[in-house]
């Protein structure tokens, strides 16, 4: 057996071992391994970082060993779950990536309606297991999104207006601290840490598993998109605003501005045509959903109406091919109030000006159960916002339109300035002003998060994230 030291980590071998890891059962991947480039790649192809070591863990004991090793050798730490965050925080340069992607177990207890989920799982893994029992919890709208990153930042999804954010359904977590300790956090155990993990991101430790509350959903729901020509955007948005103002909690909607993607469900004649899309998912009876959606579906003569009974699992993965791994992504994001006419004019006037046919704007309708959780009950700010908007520049590798569409995202973001109401932390990119992290929470929640950070990670070991700095940093 070959034993390597920290100085040797950049050289490696085909089957590297590190004696200091002591009992590590996963796989250590280094720069000269054949699959190193694949292992360091994340969803956002614009991220190109070269860690010194990737520790692919198979259990919590491996995570403990990796944290302790990194601290002993003063290595930068990045934590990878699904690797889907647009800022690319799952991978670092010249440090260690604690890679949880092999830890994808999901166990469902239908009797008590709960699910235990390992931190490397994707939302498609969770939906597959929970829907076998006609159950679900609020997850993302793309099935290859990682559970851990989405959940720790809050968790927007189709079911949030009915069942709350992902964090509102979190019962407990297992976490490895910066000291390499294993803790369980819940309302009864380390409640301060549990509070912070529900919205505070990866600042406080490496979460290795989650326990979620489940709800009866599906397995068939009324769901699907409605498409209008971009020229109808202003009028459709006014109708949409009035429609969702009093919509029941069962209805989740996401508005998308861009071109019609080349999906098999969309006629080829509409592919790449500039359109406004209202995606819908009704978490109730099909009959009630049909009645509710009738006025929206009849407005301004849609180009295409694909709303109908759909397997919830299939609907959750319907957008996967439109945001594939390895393309380049750049985001600017904000919360917005109810859509006044002047705000609608700003959005409609900018949203279709991108150069890339893959770029888009997405707007998630909030309210409902999201807004009924008291401010400060979890570490999630801005619960009273009406919408969360993300402006997404998307271009394929080798295309030279990235800079133009990055400029487009910034121009629309600037135009939205008078209407901005904070930001969803999971939508923050990699080049944000540090003050935007505070903006994501508001002053009161942010200061409380600083207190928890100072208790559990006073040295800011876990800082490769949307960072919350402890009160007293080491000199």
N, C-alpha and C positions, 0 to 999 in steps of 0.2 A: 504494500500500500504506500502511496506517495503522500507525504504531508507537505502542505504549502503554508507559507507565512503571508502576512498582509502584503509584503513587498512583492511576492510572487504572483499576486492575483491577476495582474494584467497579462501574464504569459500563459499560464494554464496548460492543459493537455486535453486529450479527447475524453478523459474520464476524471475530471479534477476532484480532489478531496481536500478538505481543510480540517486539520486536526482540532483546531480551536473550536469548531462547531460542536464537537462532542455529541454523538448520537443523532446527528442530522440524518433523516431517512429520505429526504427528497433529492433533488438534483441541483448541482451547482453548475451554472453555465457561464463560461468565460469567453473572452474575445476571440480565441482561436478555435472554438467549437463550431462545427459545421452549421448548427442552427442558431448561432448567436444573433445574426441579423433578424431572423424571424422572431426570436424570443424578446428582443428589445423593441420591436415594432409595436405601436399602439394604433388605436382606431384612426387618429388624426395623422395622416401621412406627412403633414408639414412638420411634425416633430421628429427630429433626428438627433437623439442623444445616445451616448455610449457609456453605459455603466461599466464599472470594473468587474462586477460580479452580479449575477442574477441567481437568487436563492429561491428555487421553485419548491415551495413547501407542500407537504402532504398532510400536515396536521399542526395543531397548536404548539406542540413541543418543538417543531421545526421553526416556528415563528419566534418562540422564546430564544432559541439558539441563535437565530439570525440577528435579532435585536441586540443581544448581548455581545455578539461578535462585532457588529458594527460599532457599538459604543466603545468596546475595548480598543478598536483600531481607528477610532475617530473618522469613520466613513459616513458620508452623506447617505441618508435613507430616503428611498421612494417606496411607496406601497402600491402594488398593482392588484386590483380586483379584476374588473372587466376591461380595464384599460381604455375606457370610452370617453373620459373627460376631455373636452376640447382643448384645455390648456396643457394637456400632456403631462400632468403631475405624476402619473404612474411610472415615469422613468426619469432617471437623473444621469448627469455626466459624472464619471469617475467615482461613483459610489456604489452602493448595493441596492438592488431592487428586491424587496421582499415580495415575491410573486405568489399570489394565492390562487392562480388560475386553475391549478389542479384540484382545488378544494371546492367541488361543485355539488356536494350532496344536498338533497332536499328530503325531508321527512314530514309527512302530513299526519296529523291526528284529527280525523274528521269528527270524532266524538266531542272534542272541546273546541273544534274549529281553530286550530293553530298549525303553524308550520315552522319547523326548524330548518334553517338555510345556512349553508356554509358561505363564507365571504367571497369565494371565487365564482359563485353561481351567477348565471345570467337570468334575466327575467323570463326568457323562454323556458329555462329549466324549471322555474317556480310555477309558471302557468301550466306547464305540461303535467306536473304532479298534482297541483291543487284542483285543476279542472276535471281530473279523473273522479273527483268527489263533488263536482258542481260548486266549488269554492274558489275564491280569489281574494287578493288584497290589492290595494292601489300600487301599480308598478308603472314603468315607463311606457312610451308609445312605440318603442322599437325593441324587439325581443332580444337583440344582441347587446343591449345596455347591461352593464354590471349592476348587480343588486347593491353591493356595498356603497359605491360612490353615490348612486342615486338616493339610497335610503339615508345616508349620513348627512346629505345636504338638504333633505326635506322630502322630496319625492312627489313630483307632479305626474298625473296620469289620468286616464279616462274616468276612473272611479272616484276621483278625489272629492267631487262635489257631493257625492252620496256618502262615502265612507272615510273622508278625510285624506290627508297626505299619507305617504308611506310611514313617516315617523309617528303619525297619530295612531297607527296600528302596530307599533313596535312594543313588544312586551318585555323583552330582555335581550342583552347582548353578552357575549364572551369577548373579552378584550385583553390584549397584552400591553402593558404599560411601558413607558420609556425606561423603567428600571428592570424590565424583563419579568415582571410579575403577571400572573394570570388572575384576572378579576371577572366576576359576573356583576353586571350592572342592571338594575331594574328599579322600580318605584321603591322597593324595600332595601335593596343592596346598592350601596354607593349611589344614592339618588342624585347627588350633585353631578356625578359623571354621566349618569343616565340622562339627566336633563340636557347636558351639553352635547352629548352624542346625537341627540334628536335635532339636528340642524347645523351643528358646529363643524361638520366635515371630519376629516382625518387628523385633526389637530391634537387629539388626546390619547392616541394609542392605536394599535393595530387590532381592529375588530375581526375576530375569526369566525363568528357565527351570530346569527340573528334568530329571534323568535317573534313571529308575526301573528296577529289576529287575522282570521279569515272570515269571509262573508259569503252567503249564498249568491252566486252570480252565474248566469248561463246554465248549462254550457252553450246555449244559443242566445244571442242578444240581437236587438235591432241596432244595426250599425252600418256605417258607410259614408262616403263623401258625396257632396253635391257640388258640381262645377258650374261656374258662370264665366263668361268672357270678362277679361280685365276691364273693358270699357264700362261694365256695369258695377264696378267695385264700390263706388261711392253710394249708389242707391242700395245695393245689397247690404253694405255695412250698416246703413241706417235701419233697414229692416231687421237685420241681425241684432243690433243693439236693443231695439224695442222688444224683440222676441226673447232674448236671453234674460232680460231684466227680471222677469217674473217666472222664468223657467223653473220647473221642479228640480230638486237635487239629483234626481235620477239621470238627468241629461248632462253629458259631458260633450263639449265641443272644442275643436281647435281650428282656427282659421289659417289658411296657408295662401300666401301670395307668391306666385312664380309661374313656371310653365307646367303644363300637364305632363307628368312623368310617363315614360313608355311602358306602363304596366299592361299586362294581358287583359285586365278588366276594362281598360280605356281604349276606345276605338283609335286605330292608327291615325285617322284624320285629325285627331285632337292632340296627338303627341307633340310636345314642345310649344304648343299654343299658350300664350300668356293667359292665365286664368286665376280667378279667386276660388278657393276650395274651402268649403266648410265641412270638416270631418265631424261625424256625430257618433255617439255611442249611448244608448239608453239602457240603464241598469234597472230595468223593471219589466213589466209584461210587454210582449210584442204589440198587443192590441192598444194599450195605452200609449206606447211610443208612436205608433202609426198616427193616432189622433193628434198627439202633441205636435209632431213634426209637419203636419199637413200644411199649415200656413207658410212656413219657411220654404218648403219644397215647391210651393206654387208661385213664389215671388220671382219676378223679373225673368221668367222663362229660362230655366237652367239649360246649359249645354248638355249636361249629363247628370242623372240622378241614380246613384248606385246604393242607396239606402235599402236595406232589406235584412231579413233574418240571416245571421252569420255566426259561425262558431267563434266564441270569444278568443280562443287560442289563435285561430286564423287571422282574426282582425288585429290582434296584438302584433302580429308579424307582417302585416300587409305593407308596411312602409320600409321594411328592412333593406330592400334592394335600392332604395333611393338615397341611402346614406351609407354606402359600403365602407368597409375597412380599407385604408390605404389612400383614399382621396384626401385632398387638402381642405382644411376647414378653418375659418376665422369667424368669430362671433362678436357681436356687441348686443347688449341686452338691457332691459329695463322692465319694471312694473309700470302699468298705466292705469288711469282711472277709467270710469265709464266713458264710452266713445261719444264725446260731443262732436258736433258737426265740424268744428274747426280741426279737431284732432283727426277725424276721418279724412279730411282734406289733406292733411300732412302725410298720413300713411299712404293714401291712394296716390298721391302725387310723387312719391319716392319709391314705393315698394317694387315697382316693375322696371326700374332703371338699371338693373344689374347687367353685366356683360355676359356672364356665364349662364347658360340655360339651366344649370344645376343649382344656382344660388336661389335663396328663397327667404321669406319672412314668415315666421310662425307666431301665432298669438293664442295663448291658452286662456280660456275663461275660468276664473277662479270662483270666489264667493261660495255659497252653499256651506257644506261642513267645514271647508277650509277656514272660513271667516268666523265660525262659531266657537273655535278654540280661543280661550282668553289669551291676550297678549302676555308673553312671558311664561306661559305654561310649558312651552317647549322653547328650544333655542332656534326659533324660526321667526324672522321678522316680517313686517308688512303684510300681515294676514288680511287686512281690509282692502287690499288692492283688488281691482276688478279683473285685470288681465296681466299675464306675464308674456312679454314679447322678446323674441330672439331674432336678430338680423344675421343671417348666415351666408357668408361668402363660401362657395364650394367650387373647386375646380380640380380637374383630374391631373395626375402627375404628367409633367411635360408641357402643360398648357401655359401660355404666357399672359393669362388674363387675371391672375391672382391679385396683383397690385391694384388693378382697376376696381375689382370688386371689394377689396379691402377698403379702398377709398369710398366706395358706395355705402358700405356698412357704417362708416364713420359719419358720412354726410347725413344719412337718415337718423342716426343716433343723435347728432347735433340738432337736427330739426325737431326732434322730440323733446328737446331740453325743457321747455316750459311745462311739459306734462309728466315728466319722470317722477316716479314715487319709489325709489329704492330699486333693488335688483335681487333676483334669485341667485344664490351663491353658486349653484351648479352650472349656471349659464355664464359665469365670468370666464374670460379668456386669459391668455398668458401674458398680456401686456397691459394689464389694468393699472390705473392709479391705485396705490395701496389704500387710499381712503374709501374705495368702493367696497372693501370687505366690511368696514364699519357700516357703510350704507346698506349692506345686505341685511343687517340685523337691527339697526337703530342703536342709539347710544346706550340705553338701559340694558338691553340684552348683550350687547358687545362687551360692556364693562363686566357683566356677570361671567361671560365666557372667559375673559382675561383672568378672573379669579380662579376658575376651574383649571385653566391652562397652567397657572402658576402653582397649583397644587399637584397636578398629575404629570406635568412636563415642564418643570421650571427652567430647564436648559434649552428648551425649544428644539428638542431632538427631532420631532416631527414637524418640520417647517416646509417640506416640499409639497405645498398645498396652498389654498387661499388662506394665508397664515394669520393666526391670532397670536400675537406675541405675549409672552408672560410679562409680569410687571417688572421683575428684576432679572435682566439678562446677565449672564456671566461676563466678566471683564475679559 
